[in-house]
Amino acid sequence: MIEAILALALAAGANLILFCLVISVPRDMARSRGREEIAWIVVSLVGSPFLAIFLLWVMGPVDRSDAGAGR
């Protein structure tokens, strides 16, 4: 009985870590860098959370001063 409870607790903990990695971290990184959150969640789900985190880290924040330069 105790083994089943421990297994359930371990599975719940693993799901929480997975949620944080796949959804929460890329979403928060995109938000803090001024990028589209939903797009980066999709990149994380379709590709890899590590890829999304790495790309967001490398790309850095959006430069708002160049937003209207193409007009």
Secondary structure, DSSP 8 states (H G I E B T S, - for coil): -HHHHHHHHHHHHHHHHHHIIIIIHHHHHHHHTT--HHHHHHHHHHT-HHHHHHHHHHH-S--GGGTTTT-
